[in-house]
């Protein structure tokens, strides 16, 4: 299978597949006699795994760890669960940060008249001007 077909079957763009190979997340594909990348069903499955993990917000390093666990038949589910719980904690931390950003921005929008006058609390805040 060429990279275009693997991209279509896995849902991962060809450019991203090349990037994953470059950073060592997935092994480089075998090359045919024409020097084109040649992939099999195993690579498609791996890319689907990576795509799903990335869609859940796991970073590239975390995905690499999950791939190692996926391939290790002697793994314990305890380790997989630990990684997933760590990721949930990180998501929850980000939610708190996003809610704080939203509250700040909502307060600035509320204070902005949004009319013909040039003064704007939003721009003043971004510029670090005192309130």
Helices and strands as residue ranges (DSSP letters): H 3-10, H 14-22, E 30-31, E 37-38, H 41-55, H 60-71, H 77-111, H 121-126
